[in-house]
Amino acid sequence: MDDLSLYHPSCPTDGVLLREVGAGWECPECGRFESAMSGPLPPEFDGPGIHGG
Ligand SMILES: [Zn+2]
C-alpha cells in the first residue's frame, strides 16, 4: 500500500535521508532544505473517480 505519510525524500547531494521539519525536509548532513510543496509530485488522481461514477 502506498502511503504519502511514508514518503521520505533523500538528499540529492549526499543521499542522506532528510528529516522532516516544519515546512519540508532538511538534510542532517549538509543542511539542505527541501520544501514539501515543491518538486514533482506524484499523481494522486489518475482520472475521474473522486465524485464517483
Ligand atoms: Zn545533504
mmCIF file of the protein (N, C-alpha, C, O) and its ligand, coordinates in Angstrom:
data_MODEL
# 
_entry.id   MODEL 
# 
loop_
_entity.id 
_entity.type 
_entity.pdbx_number_of_molecules 
1 polymer     1 
2 non-polymer 1 
# 
_entity_poly.entity_id                      1 
_entity_poly.type                           'polypeptide(L)' 
_entity_poly.nstd_linkage                   no 
_entity_poly.nstd_monomer                   no 
_entity_poly.pdbx_seq_one_letter_code       MDDLSLYHPSCPTDGVLLREVGAGWECPECGRFESAMSGPLPPEFDGPGIHGG 
_entity_poly.pdbx_seq_one_letter_code_can   MDDLSLYHPSCPTDGVLLREVGAGWECPECGRFESAMSGPLPPEFDGPGIHGG 
_entity_poly.pdbx_strand_id                 A 
# 
loop_
_entity_poly_seq.entity_id 
_entity_poly_seq.num 
_entity_poly_seq.mon_id 
_entity_poly_seq.hetero 
1 1  MET n 
1 2  ASP n 
1 3  ASP n 
1 4  LEU n 
1 5  SER n 
1 6  LEU n 
1 7  TYR n 
1 8  HIS n 
1 9  PRO n 
1 10 SER n 
1 11 CYS n 
1 12 PRO n 
1 13 THR n 
1 14 ASP n 
1 15 GLY n 
1 16 VAL n 
1 17 LEU n 
1 18 LEU n 
1 19 ARG n 
1 20 GLU n 
1 21 VAL n 
1 22 GLY n 
1 23 ALA n 
1 24 GLY n 
1 25 TRP n 
1 26 GLU n 
1 27 CYS n 
1 28 PRO n 
1 29 GLU n 
1 30 CYS n 
1 31 GLY n 
1 32 ARG n 
1 33 PHE n 
1 34 GLU n 
1 35 SER n 
1 36 ALA n 
1 37 MET n 
1 38 SER n 
1 39 GLY n 
1 40 PRO n 
1 41 LEU n 
1 42 PRO n 
1 43 PRO n 
1 44 GLU n 
1 45 PHE n 
1 46 ASP n 
1 47 GLY n 
1 48 PRO n 
1 49 GLY n 
1 50 ILE n 
1 51 HIS n 
1 52 GLY n 
1 53 GLY n 
# 
loop_
_struct_asym.id 
_struct_asym.entity_id 
A 1 
B 2 
# 
loop_
_chem_comp.id 
_chem_comp.type 
_chem_comp.mon_nstd_flag 
ALA 'L-peptide linking' y 
ARG 'L-peptide linking' y 
ASP 'L-peptide linking' y 
CYS 'L-peptide linking' y 
GLU 'L-peptide linking' y 
GLY 'peptide linking'   y 
HIS 'L-peptide linking' y 
ILE 'L-peptide linking' y 
LEU 'L-peptide linking' y 
MET 'L-peptide linking' y 
PHE 'L-peptide linking' y 
PRO 'L-peptide linking' y 
SER 'L-peptide linking' y 
THR 'L-peptide linking' y 
TRP 'L-peptide linking' y 
TYR 'L-peptide linking' y 
VAL 'L-peptide linking' y 
ZN  non-polymer         . 
# 
_pdbx_entity_nonpoly.entity_id   2 
_pdbx_entity_nonpoly.name        ? 
_pdbx_entity_nonpoly.comp_id     ZN 
# 
_pdbx_nonpoly_scheme.asym_id         B 
_pdbx_nonpoly_scheme.entity_id       2 
_pdbx_nonpoly_scheme.mon_id          ZN 
_pdbx_nonpoly_scheme.ndb_seq_num     1 
_pdbx_nonpoly_scheme.pdb_seq_num     101 
_pdbx_nonpoly_scheme.auth_seq_num    101 
_pdbx_nonpoly_scheme.pdb_mon_id      ZN 
_pdbx_nonpoly_scheme.auth_mon_id     ZN 
_pdbx_nonpoly_scheme.pdb_strand_id   A 
_pdbx_nonpoly_scheme.pdb_ins_code    . 
# 
loop_
_atom_site.group_PDB 
_atom_site.id 
_atom_site.type_symbol 
_atom_site.label_atom_id 
_atom_site.label_alt_id 
_atom_site.label_comp_id 
_atom_site.label_asym_id 
_atom_site.label_entity_id 
_atom_site.label_seq_id 
_atom_site.pdbx_PDB_ins_code 
_atom_site.Cartn_x 
_atom_site.Cartn_y 
_atom_site.Cartn_z 
_atom_site.occupancy 
_atom_site.B_iso_or_equiv 
_atom_site.pdbx_formal_charge 
_atom_site.auth_seq_id 
_atom_site.auth_comp_id 
_atom_site.auth_asym_id 
_atom_site.auth_atom_id 
_atom_site.pdbx_PDB_model_num 
ATOM   1   N  N  . MET A 1 1  ? 0.842   -1.198 0.000   1.00 0.00 ? 1   MET A N  1 
ATOM   2   C  CA . MET A 1 1  ? 0.000   0.000  0.000   1.00 0.00 ? 1   MET A CA 1 
ATOM   3   C  C  . MET A 1 1  ? 0.876   1.246  0.000   1.00 0.00 ? 1   MET A C  1 
ATOM   4   O  O  . MET A 1 1  ? 1.743   1.410  0.858   1.00 0.00 ? 1   MET A O  1 
ATOM   5   N  N  . ASP A 1 2  ? 0.643   2.103  -0.955  1.00 0.00 ? 2   ASP A N  1 
ATOM   6   C  CA . ASP A 1 2  ? 1.377   3.360  -0.970  1.00 0.00 ? 2   ASP A CA 1 
ATOM   7   C  C  . ASP A 1 2  ? 0.699   4.351  -0.030  1.00 0.00 ? 2   ASP A C  1 
ATOM   8   O  O  . ASP A 1 2  ? -0.520  4.524  -0.028  1.00 0.00 ? 2   ASP A O  1 
ATOM   9   N  N  . ASP A 1 3  ? 1.543   4.988  0.762   1.00 0.00 ? 3   ASP A N  1 
ATOM   10  C  CA . ASP A 1 3  ? 1.001   5.965  1.703   1.00 0.00 ? 3   ASP A CA 1 
ATOM   11  C  C  . ASP A 1 3  ? 1.886   7.193  1.690   1.00 0.00 ? 3   ASP A C  1 
ATOM   12  O  O  . ASP A 1 3  ? 3.104   7.096  1.837   1.00 0.00 ? 3   ASP A O  1 
ATOM   13  N  N  . LEU A 1 4  ? 1.266   8.350  1.513   1.00 0.00 ? 4   LEU A N  1 
ATOM   14  C  CA . LEU A 1 4  ? 2.041   9.584  1.445   1.00 0.00 ? 4   LEU A CA 1 
ATOM   15  C  C  . LEU A 1 4  ? 2.783   9.842  2.748   1.00 0.00 ? 4   LEU A C  1 
ATOM   16  O  O  . LEU A 1 4  ? 3.797   10.540 2.762   1.00 0.00 ? 4   LEU A O  1 
ATOM   17  N  N  . SER A 1 5  ? 2.282   9.286  3.833   1.00 0.00 ? 5   SER A N  1 
ATOM   18  C  CA . SER A 1 5  ? 2.929   9.507  5.121   1.00 0.00 ? 5   SER A CA 1 
ATOM   19  C  C  . SER A 1 5  ? 4.253   8.759  5.197   1.00 0.00 ? 5   SER A C  1 
ATOM   20  O  O  . SER A 1 5  ? 5.098   9.035  6.048   1.00 0.00 ? 5   SER A O  1 
ATOM   21  N  N  . LEU A 1 6  ? 4.410   7.803  4.282   1.00 0.00 ? 6   LEU A N  1 
ATOM   22  C  CA . LEU A 1 6  ? 5.644   7.038  4.284   1.00 0.00 ? 6   LEU A CA 1 
ATOM   23  C  C  . LEU A 1 6  ? 6.684   7.653  3.353   1.00 0.00 ? 6   LEU A C  1 
ATOM   24  O  O  . LEU A 1 6  ? 7.818   7.183  3.270   1.00 0.00 ? 6   LEU A O  1 
ATOM   25  N  N  . TYR A 1 7  ? 6.275   8.716  2.651   1.00 0.00 ? 7   TYR A N  1 
ATOM   26  C  CA . TYR A 1 7  ? 7.185   9.363  1.716   1.00 0.00 ? 7   TYR A CA 1 
ATOM   27  C  C  . TYR A 1 7  ? 8.325   10.010 2.478   1.00 0.00 ? 7   TYR A C  1 
ATOM   28  O  O  . TYR A 1 7  ? 8.112   10.868 3.334   1.00 0.00 ? 7   TYR A O  1 
ATOM   29  N  N  . HIS A 1 8  ? 9.523   9.593  2.160   1.00 0.00 ? 8   HIS A N  1 
ATOM   30  C  CA . HIS A 1 8  ? 10.675  10.151 2.861   1.00 0.00 ? 8   HIS A CA 1 
ATOM   31  C  C  . HIS A 1 8  ? 11.784  10.402 1.836   1.00 0.00 ? 8   HIS A C  1 
ATOM   32  O  O  . HIS A 1 8  ? 12.485  9.477  1.429   1.00 0.00 ? 8   HIS A O  1 
ATOM   33  N  N  . PRO A 1 9  ? 11.933  11.666 1.425   1.00 0.00 ? 9   PRO A N  1 
ATOM   34  C  CA . PRO A 1 9  ? 12.924  12.002 0.409   1.00 0.00 ? 9   PRO A CA 1 
ATOM   35  C  C  . PRO A 1 9  ? 14.342  11.926 0.955   1.00 0.00 ? 9   PRO A C  1 
ATOM   36  O  O  . PRO A 1 9  ? 14.561  11.976 2.165   1.00 0.00 ? 9   PRO A O  1 
ATOM   37  N  N  . SER A 1 10 ? 15.281  11.807 0.058   1.00 0.00 ? 10  SER A N  1 
ATOM   38  C  CA . SER A 1 10 ? 16.684  11.788 0.448   1.00 0.00 ? 10  SER A CA 1 
ATOM   39  C  C  . SER A 1 10 ? 17.407  12.956 -0.192  1.00 0.00 ? 10  SER A C  1 
ATOM   40  O  O  . SER A 1 10 ? 16.951  13.517 -1.188  1.00 0.00 ? 10  SER A O  1 
ATOM   41  N  N  . CYS A 1 11 ? 18.524  13.311 0.384   1.00 0.00 ? 11  CYS A N  1 
ATOM   42  C  CA . CYS A 1 11 ? 19.296  14.446 -0.098  1.00 0.00 ? 11  CYS A CA 1 
ATOM   43  C  C  . CYS A 1 11 ? 19.910  14.113 -1.459  1.00 0.00 ? 11  CYS A C  1 
ATOM   44  O  O  . CYS A 1 11 ? 20.586  13.095 -1.610  1.00 0.00 ? 11  CYS A O  1 
ATOM   45  N  N  . PRO A 1 12 ? 19.668  14.985 -2.453  1.00 0.00 ? 12  PRO A N  1 
ATOM   46  C  CA . PRO A 1 12 ? 20.226  14.744 -3.793  1.00 0.00 ? 12  PRO A CA 1 
ATOM   47  C  C  . PRO A 1 12 ? 21.733  14.951 -3.825  1.00 0.00 ? 12  PRO A C  1 
ATOM   48  O  O  . PRO A 1 12 ? 22.402  14.577 -4.789  1.00 0.00 ? 12  PRO A O  1 
ATOM   49  N  N  . THR A 1 13 ? 22.259  15.548 -2.767  1.00 0.00 ? 13  THR A N  1 
ATOM   50  C  CA . THR A 1 13 ? 23.696  15.819 -2.733  1.00 0.00 ? 13  THR A CA 1 
ATOM   51  C  C  . THR A 1 13 ? 24.486  14.648 -2.178  1.00 0.00 ? 13  THR A C  1 
ATOM   52  O  O  . THR A 1 13 ? 25.478  14.222 -2.768  1.00 0.00 ? 13  THR A O  1 
ATOM   53  N  N  . ASP A 1 14 ? 24.044  14.134 -1.046  1.00 0.00 ? 14  ASP A N  1 
ATOM   54  C  CA . ASP A 1 14 ? 24.796  13.060 -0.398  1.00 0.00 ? 14  ASP A CA 1 
ATOM   55  C  C  . ASP A 1 14 ? 23.966  11.800 -0.173  1.00 0.00 ? 14  ASP A C  1 
ATOM   56  O  O  . ASP A 1 14 ? 24.478  10.792 0.315   1.00 0.00 ? 14  ASP A O  1 
ATOM   57  N  N  . GLY A 1 15 ? 22.688  11.859 -0.529  1.00 0.00 ? 15  GLY A N  1 
ATOM   58  C  CA . GLY A 1 15 ? 21.870  10.665 -0.448  1.00 0.00 ? 15  GLY A CA 1 
ATOM   59  C  C  . GLY A 1 15 ? 21.398  10.329 0.959   1.00 0.00 ? 15  GLY A C  1 
ATOM   60  O  O  . GLY A 1 15 ? 20.846  9.254  1.191   1.00 0.00 ? 15  GLY A O  1 
ATOM   61  N  N  . VAL A 1 16 ? 21.614  11.250 1.903   1.00 0.00 ? 16  VAL A N  1 
ATOM   62  C  CA . VAL A 1 16 ? 21.179  11.012 3.270   1.00 0.00 ? 16  VAL A CA 1 
ATOM   63  C  C  . VAL A 1 16 ? 19.677  11.273 3.382   1.00 0.00 ? 16  VAL A C  1 
ATOM   64  O  O  . VAL A 1 16 ? 19.159  12.217 2.786   1.00 0.00 ? 16  VAL A O  1 
ATOM   65  N  N  . LEU A 1 17 ? 19.001  10.451 4.133   1.00 0.00 ? 17  LEU A N  1 
ATOM   66  C  CA . LEU A 1 17 ? 17.572  10.649 4.327   1.00 0.00 ? 17  LEU A CA 1 
ATOM   67  C  C  . LEU A 1 17 ? 17.328  11.976 5.029   1.00 0.00 ? 17  LEU A C  1 
ATOM   68  O  O  . LEU A 1 17 ? 17.943  12.283 6.051   1.00 0.00 ? 17  LEU A O  1 
ATOM   69  N  N  . LEU A 1 18 ? 16.415  12.757 4.457   1.00 0.00 ? 18  LEU A N  1 
ATOM   70  C  CA . LEU A 1 18 ? 16.103  14.053 5.039   1.00 0.00 ? 18  LEU A CA 1 
ATOM   71  C  C  . LEU A 1 18 ? 15.209  13.860 6.249   1.00 0.00 ? 18  LEU A C  1 
ATOM   72  O  O  . LEU A 1 18 ? 14.428  12.913 6.331   1.00 0.00 ? 18  LEU A O  1 
ATOM   73  N  N  . ARG A 1 19 ? 15.347  14.780 7.179   1.00 0.00 ? 19  ARG A N  1 
ATOM   74  C  CA . ARG A 1 19 ? 14.476  14.735 8.351   1.00 0.00 ? 19  ARG A CA 1 
ATOM   75  C  C  . ARG A 1 19 ? 13.353  15.735 8.164   1.00 0.00 ? 19  ARG A C  1 
ATOM   76  O  O  . ARG A 1 19 ? 13.534  16.798 7.571   1.00 0.00 ? 19  ARG A O  1 
ATOM   77  N  N  . GLU A 1 20 ? 12.190  15.373 8.682   1.00 0.00 ? 20  GLU A N  1 
ATOM   78  C  CA . GLU A 1 20 ? 11.024  16.219 8.492   1.00 0.00 ? 20  GLU A CA 1 
ATOM   79  C  C  . GLU A 1 20 ? 11.096  17.433 9.392   1.00 0.00 ? 20  GLU A C  1 
ATOM   80  O  O  . GLU A 1 20 ? 11.326  17.332 10.597  1.00 0.00 ? 20  GLU A O  1 
ATOM   81  N  N  . VAL A 1 21 ? 10.892  18.589 8.770   1.00 0.00 ? 21  VAL A N  1 
ATOM   82  C  CA . VAL A 1 21 ? 10.841  19.830 9.534   1.00 0.00 ? 21  VAL A CA 1 
ATOM   83  C  C  . VAL A 1 21 ? 9.505   20.501 9.267   1.00 0.00 ? 21  VAL A C  1 
ATOM   84  O  O  . VAL A 1 21 ? 8.653   19.953 8.567   1.00 0.00 ? 21  VAL A O  1 
ATOM   85  N  N  . GLY A 1 22 ? 9.326   21.685 9.825   1.00 0.00 ? 22  GLY A N  1 
ATOM   86  C  CA . GLY A 1 22 ? 8.035   22.359 9.753   1.00 0.00 ? 22  GLY A CA 1 
ATOM   87  C  C  . GLY A 1 22 ? 7.420   22.413 8.365   1.00 0.00 ? 22  GLY A C  1 
ATOM   88  O  O  . GLY A 1 22 ? 6.284   21.981 8.171   1.00 0.00 ? 22  GLY A O  1 
ATOM   89  N  N  . ALA A 1 23 ? 8.161   22.940 7.402   1.00 0.00 ? 23  ALA A N  1 
ATOM   90  C  CA . ALA A 1 23 ? 7.574   23.187 6.075   1.00 0.00 ? 23  ALA A CA 1 
ATOM   91  C  C  . ALA A 1 23 ? 8.200   22.330 4.997   1.00 0.00 ? 23  ALA A C  1 
ATOM   92  O  O  . ALA A 1 23 ? 8.015   22.599 3.810   1.00 0.00 ? 23  ALA A O  1 
ATOM   93  N  N  . GLY A 1 24 ? 8.928   21.315 5.382   1.00 0.00 ? 24  GLY A N  1 
ATOM   94  C  CA . GLY A 1 24 ? 9.546   20.489 4.355   1.00 0.00 ? 24  GLY A CA 1 
ATOM   95  C  C  . GLY A 1 24 ? 10.503  19.479 4.961   1.00 0.00 ? 24  GLY A C  1 
ATOM   96  O  O  . GLY A 1 24 ? 10.202  18.834 5.965   1.00 0.00 ? 24  GLY A O  1 
ATOM   97  N  N  . TRP A 1 25 ? 11.668  19.355 4.325   1.00 0.00 ? 25  TRP A N  1 
ATOM   98  C  CA . TRP A 1 25 ? 12.631  18.363 4.751   1.00 0.00 ? 25  TRP A CA 1 
ATOM   99  C  C  . TRP A 1 25 ? 14.011  18.997 4.819   1.00 0.00 ? 25  TRP A C  1 
ATOM   100 O  O  . TRP A 1 25 ? 14.351  19.869 4.020   1.00 0.00 ? 25  TRP A O  1 
ATOM   101 N  N  . GLU A 1 26 ? 14.789  18.548 5.775   1.00 0.00 ? 26  GLU A N  1 
ATOM   102 C  CA . GLU A 1 26 ? 16.116  19.108 5.942   1.00 0.00 ? 26  GLU A CA 1 
ATOM   103 C  C  . GLU A 1 26 ? 17.136  17.985 6.054   1.00 0.00 ? 26  GLU A C  1 
ATOM   104 O  O  . GLU A 1 26 ? 16.897  16.968 6.705   1.00 0.00 ? 26  GLU A O  1 
ATOM   105 N  N  . CYS A 1 27 ? 18.287  18.191 5.401   1.00 0.00 ? 27  CYS A N  1 
ATOM   106 C  CA . CYS A 1 27 ? 19.341  17.189 5.456   1.00 0.00 ? 27  CYS A CA 1 
ATOM   107 C  C  . CYS A 1 27 ? 20.190  17.392 6.709   1.00 0.00 ? 27  CYS A C  1 
ATOM   108 O  O  . CYS A 1 27 ? 20.722  18.480 6.928   1.00 0.00 ? 27  CYS A O  1 
ATOM   109 N  N  . PRO A 1 28 ? 20.318  16.354 7.527   1.00 0.00 ? 28  PRO A N  1 
ATOM   110 C  CA . PRO A 1 28 ? 21.106  16.468 8.759   1.00 0.00 ? 28  PRO A CA 1 
ATOM   111 C  C  . PRO A 1 28 ? 22.599  16.526 8.466   1.00 0.00 ? 28  PRO A C  1 
ATOM   112 O  O  . PRO A 1 28 ? 23.394  16.852 9.347   1.00 0.00 ? 28  PRO A O  1 
ATOM   113 N  N  . GLU A 1 29 ? 22.976  16.215 7.249   1.00 0.00 ? 29  GLU A N  1 
ATOM   114 C  CA . GLU A 1 29 ? 24.394  16.185 6.895   1.00 0.00 ? 29  GLU A CA 1 
ATOM   115 C  C  . GLU A 1 29 ? 24.880  17.536 6.388   1.00 0.00 ? 29  GLU A C  1 
ATOM   116 O  O  . GLU A 1 29 ? 25.822  18.113 6.932   1.00 0.00 ? 29  GLU A O  1 
ATOM   117 N  N  . CYS A 1 30 ? 24.221  18.041 5.329   1.00 0.00 ? 30  CYS A N  1 
ATOM   118 C  CA . CYS A 1 30 ? 24.684  19.277 4.713   1.00 0.00 ? 30  CYS A CA 1 
ATOM   119 C  C  . CYS A 1 30 ? 23.737  20.441 4.961   1.00 0.00 ? 30  CYS A C  1 
ATOM   120 O  O  . CYS A 1 30 ? 24.029  21.578 4.591   1.00 0.00 ? 30  CYS A O  1 
ATOM   121 N  N  . GLY A 1 31 ? 22.594  20.151 5.595   1.00 0.00 ? 31  GLY A N  1 
ATOM   122 C  CA . GLY A 1 31 ? 21.676  21.227 5.922   1.00 0.00 ? 31  GLY A CA 1 
ATOM   123 C  C  . GLY A 1 31 ? 20.814  21.659 4.762   1.00 0.00 ? 31  GLY A C  1 
ATOM   124 O  O  . GLY A 1 31 ? 20.139  22.686 4.836   1.00 0.00 ? 31  GLY A O  1 
ATOM   125 N  N  . ARG A 1 32 ? 20.827  20.897 3.701   1.00 0.00 ? 32  ARG A N  1 
ATOM   126 C  CA . ARG A 1 32 ? 19.999  21.236 2.544   1.00 0.00 ? 32  ARG A CA 1 
ATOM   127 C  C  . ARG A 1 32 ? 18.531  21.157 2.920   1.00 0.00 ? 32  ARG A C  1 
ATOM   128 O  O  . ARG A 1 32 ? 18.093  20.223 3.593   1.00 0.00 ? 32  ARG A O  1 
ATOM   129 N  N  . PHE A 1 33 ? 17.783  22.148 2.474   1.00 0.00 ? 33  PHE A N  1 
ATOM   130 C  CA . PHE A 1 33 ? 16.360  22.173 2.778   1.00 0.00 ? 33  PHE A CA 1 
ATOM   131 C  C  . PHE A 1 33 ? 15.543  21.948 1.521   1.00 0.00 ? 33  PHE A C  1 
ATOM   132 O  O  . PHE A 1 33 ? 15.757  22.594 0.495   1.00 0.00 ? 33  PHE A O  1 
ATOM   133 N  N  . GLU A 1 34 ? 14.610  21.028 1.619   1.00 0.00 ? 34  GLU A N  1 
ATOM   134 C  CA . GLU A 1 34 ? 13.706  20.769 0.510   1.00 0.00 ? 34  GLU A CA 1 
ATOM   135 C  C  . GLU A 1 34 ? 12.283  21.058 0.961   1.00 0.00 ? 34  GLU A C  1 
ATOM   136 O  O  . GLU A 1 34 ? 11.782  20.477 1.925   1.00 0.00 ? 34  GLU A O  1 
ATOM   137 N  N  . SER A 1 35 ? 11.641  21.983 0.227   1.00 0.00 ? 35  SER A N  1 
ATOM   138 C  CA . SER A 1 35 ? 10.272  22.311 0.581   1.00 0.00 ? 35  SER A CA 1 
ATOM   139 C  C  . SER A 1 35 ? 9.337   21.174 0.200   1.00 0.00 ? 35  SER A C  1 
ATOM   140 O  O  . SER A 1 35 ? 9.457   20.584 -0.874  1.00 0.00 ? 35  SER A O  1 
ATOM   141 N  N  . ALA A 1 36 ? 8.425   20.883 1.080   1.00 0.00 ? 36  ALA A N  1 
ATOM   142 C  CA . ALA A 1 36 ? 7.490   19.791 0.813   1.00 0.00 ? 36  ALA A CA 1 
ATOM   143 C  C  . ALA A 1 36 ? 6.481   20.187 -0.261  1.00 0.00 ? 36  ALA A C  1 
ATOM   144 O  O  . ALA A 1 36 ? 5.767   19.344 -0.804  1.00 0.00 ? 36  ALA A O  1 
ATOM   145 N  N  . MET A 1 37 ? 6.435   21.496 -0.560  1.00 0.00 ? 37  MET A N  1 
ATOM   146 C  CA . MET A 1 37 ? 5.460   21.981 -1.526  1.00 0.00 ? 37  MET A CA 1 
ATOM   147 C  C  . MET A 1 37 ? 6.058   22.118 -2.926  1.00 0.00 ? 37  MET A C  1 
ATOM   148 O  O  . MET A 1 37 ? 5.347   22.471 -3.868  1.00 0.00 ? 37  MET A O  1 
ATOM   149 N  N  . SER A 1 38 ? 7.343   21.847 -3.071  1.00 0.00 ? 38  SER A N  1 
ATOM   150 C  CA . SER A 1 38 ? 7.985   21.978 -4.366  1.00 0.00 ? 38  SER A CA 1 
ATOM   151 C  C  . SER A 1 38 ? 8.411   20.625 -4.891  1.00 0.00 ? 38  SER A C  1 
ATOM   152 O  O  . SER A 1 38 ? 8.328   19.611 -4.199  1.00 0.00 ? 38  SER A O  1 
ATOM   153 N  N  . GLY A 1 39 ? 8.860   20.634 -6.104  1.00 0.00 ? 39  GLY A N  1 
ATOM   154 C  CA . GLY A 1 39 ? 9.291   19.388 -6.696  1.00 0.00 ? 39  GLY A CA 1 
ATOM   155 C  C  . GLY A 1 39 ? 8.148   18.661 -7.359  1.00 0.00 ? 39  GLY A C  1 
ATOM   156 O  O  . GLY A 1 39 ? 6.980   18.983 -7.141  1.00 0.00 ? 39  GLY A O  1 
ATOM   157 N  N  . PRO A 1 40 ? 8.490   17.684 -8.166  1.00 0.00 ? 40  PRO A N  1 
ATOM   158 C  CA . PRO A 1 40 ? 7.474   16.902 -8.881  1.00 0.00 ? 40  PRO A CA 1 
ATOM   159 C  C  . PRO A 1 40 ? 6.677   16.043 -7.912  1.00 0.00 ? 40  PRO A C  1 
ATOM   160 O  O  . PRO A 1 40 ? 7.224   15.199 -7.201  1.00 0.00 ? 40  PRO A O  1 
ATOM   161 N  N  . LEU A 1 41 ? 5.389   16.277 -7.903  1.00 0.00 ? 41  LEU A N  1 
ATOM   162 C  CA . LEU A 1 41 ? 4.532   15.496 -7.025  1.00 0.00 ? 41  LEU A CA 1 
ATOM   163 C  C  . LEU A 1 41 ? 3.950   14.317 -7.789  1.00 0.00 ? 41  LEU A C  1 
ATOM   164 O  O  . LEU A 1 41 ? 3.621   14.447 -8.968  1.00 0.00 ? 41  LEU A O  1 
ATOM   165 N  N  . PRO A 1 42 ? 3.822   13.190 -7.148  1.00 0.00 ? 42  PRO A N  1 
ATOM   166 C  CA . PRO A 1 42 ? 3.220   12.023 -7.807  1.00 0.00 ? 42  PRO A CA 1 
ATOM   167 C  C  . PRO A 1 42 ? 1.744   12.256 -8.036  1.00 0.00 ? 42  PRO A C  1 
ATOM   168 O  O  . PRO A 1 42 ? 1.086   12.910 -7.228  1.00 0.00 ? 42  PRO A O  1 
ATOM   169 N  N  . PRO A 1 43 ? 1.216   11.732 -9.121  1.00 0.00 ? 43  PRO A N  1 
ATOM   170 C  CA . PRO A 1 43 ? -0.212  11.896 -9.433  1.00 0.00 ? 43  PRO A CA 1 
ATOM   171 C  C  . PRO A 1 43 ? -1.074  11.191 -8.397  1.00 0.00 ? 43  PRO A C  1 
ATOM   172 O  O  . PRO A 1 43 ? -1.035  9.969  -8.251  1.00 0.00 ? 43  PRO A O  1 
ATOM   173 N  N  . GLU A 1 44 ? -1.852  11.993 -7.685  1.00 0.00 ? 44  GLU A N  1 
ATOM   174 C  CA . GLU A 1 44 ? -2.697  11.398 -6.653  1.00 0.00 ? 44  GLU A CA 1 
ATOM   175 C  C  . GLU A 1 44 ? -3.961  10.805 -7.273  1.00 0.00 ? 44  GLU A C  1 
ATOM   176 O  O  . GLU A 1 44 ? -4.505  9.800  -6.814  1.00 0.00 ? 44  GLU A O  1 
ATOM   177 N  N  . PHE A 1 45 ? -4.405  11.485 -8.353  1.00 0.00 ? 45  PHE A N  1 
ATOM   178 C  CA . PHE A 1 45 ? -5.621  11.028 -9.000  1.00 0.00 ? 45  PHE A CA 1 
ATOM   179 C  C  . PHE A 1 45 ? -5.341  10.788 -10.472 1.00 0.00 ? 45  PHE A C  1 
ATOM   180 O  O  . PHE A 1 45 ? -4.895  11.694 -11.175 1.00 0.00 ? 45  PHE A O  1 
ATOM   181 N  N  . ASP A 1 46 ? -5.587  9.622  -10.926 1.00 0.00 ? 46  ASP A N  1 
ATOM   182 C  CA . ASP A 1 46 ? -5.294  9.280  -12.303 1.00 0.00 ? 46  ASP A CA 1 
ATOM   183 C  C  . ASP A 1 46 ? -6.576  9.116  -13.100 1.00 0.00 ? 46  ASP A C  1 
ATOM   184 O  O  . ASP A 1 46 ? -6.782  8.114  -13.785 1.00 0.00 ? 46  ASP A O  1 
ATOM   185 N  N  . GLY A 1 47 ? -7.422  10.109 -12.996 1.00 0.00 ? 47  GLY A N  1 
ATOM   186 C  CA . GLY A 1 47 ? -8.660  10.055 -13.751 1.00 0.00 ? 47  GLY A CA 1 
ATOM   187 C  C  . GLY A 1 47 ? -9.851  10.367 -12.866 1.00 0.00 ? 47  GLY A C  1 
ATOM   188 O  O  . GLY A 1 47 ? -9.727  10.468 -11.646 1.00 0.00 ? 47  GLY A O  1 
ATOM   189 N  N  . PRO A 1 48 ? -10.998 10.519 -13.494 1.00 0.00 ? 48  PRO A N  1 
ATOM   190 C  CA . PRO A 1 48 ? -12.221 10.805 -12.738 1.00 0.00 ? 48  PRO A CA 1 
ATOM   191 C  C  . PRO A 1 48 ? -12.587 9.654  -11.830 1.00 0.00 ? 48  PRO A C  1 
ATOM   192 O  O  . PRO A 1 48 ? -12.448 8.485  -12.190 1.00 0.00 ? 48  PRO A O  1 
ATOM   193 N  N  . GLY A 1 49 ? -13.044 9.995  -10.678 1.00 0.00 ? 49  GLY A N  1 
ATOM   194 C  CA . GLY A 1 49 ? -13.384 8.932  -9.740  1.00 0.00 ? 49  GLY A CA 1 
ATOM   195 C  C  . GLY A 1 49 ? -13.558 9.507  -8.348  1.00 0.00 ? 49  GLY A C  1 
ATOM   196 O  O  . GLY A 1 49 ? -13.994 8.824  -7.422  1.00 0.00 ? 49  GLY A O  1 
ATOM   197 N  N  . ILE A 1 50 ? -13.203 10.799 -8.219  1.00 0.00 ? 50  ILE A N  1 
ATOM   198 C  CA . ILE A 1 50 ? -13.322 11.454 -6.920  1.00 0.00 ? 50  ILE A CA 1 
ATOM   199 C  C  . ILE A 1 50 ? -14.790 11.580 -6.536  1.00 0.00 ? 50  ILE A C  1 
ATOM   200 O  O  . ILE A 1 50 ? -15.172 11.402 -5.379  1.00 0.00 ? 50  ILE A O  1 
ATOM   201 N  N  . HIS A 1 51 ? -15.616 11.900 -7.565  1.00 0.00 ? 51  HIS A N  1 
ATOM   202 C  CA . HIS A 1 51 ? -17.032 12.090 -7.317  1.00 0.00 ? 51  HIS A CA 1 
ATOM   203 C  C  . HIS A 1 51 ? -17.822 10.820 -7.598  1.00 0.00 ? 51  HIS A C  1 
ATOM   204 O  O  . HIS A 1 51 ? -19.053 10.818 -7.634  1.00 0.00 ? 51  HIS A O  1 
ATOM   205 N  N  . GLY A 1 52 ? -17.087 9.764  -7.791  1.00 0.00 ? 52  GLY A N  1 
ATOM   206 C  CA . GLY A 1 52 ? -17.776 8.517  -8.081  1.00 0.00 ? 52  GLY A CA 1 
ATOM   207 C  C  . GLY A 1 52 ? -18.218 8.466  -9.526  1.00 0.00 ? 52  GLY A C  1 
ATOM   208 O  O  . GLY A 1 52 ? -17.977 9.407  -10.282 1.00 0.00 ? 52  GLY A O  1 
ATOM   209 N  N  . GLY A 1 53 ? -18.850 7.402  -9.915  1.00 0.00 ? 53  GLY A N  1 
ATOM   210 C  CA . GLY A 1 53 ? -19.231 7.248  -11.315 1.00 0.00 ? 53  GLY A CA 1 
ATOM   211 C  C  . GLY A 1 53 ? -20.690 7.052  -11.524 1.00 0.00 ? 53  GLY A C  1 
ATOM   212 O  O  . GLY A 1 53 ? -21.138 6.909  -12.662 1.00 0.00 ? 53  GLY A O  1 
HETATM 213 ZN ZN . ZN  B 2 .  ? 22.743  16.531 2.283   1.00 0.00 2 101 ZN  A ZN 1 
# 
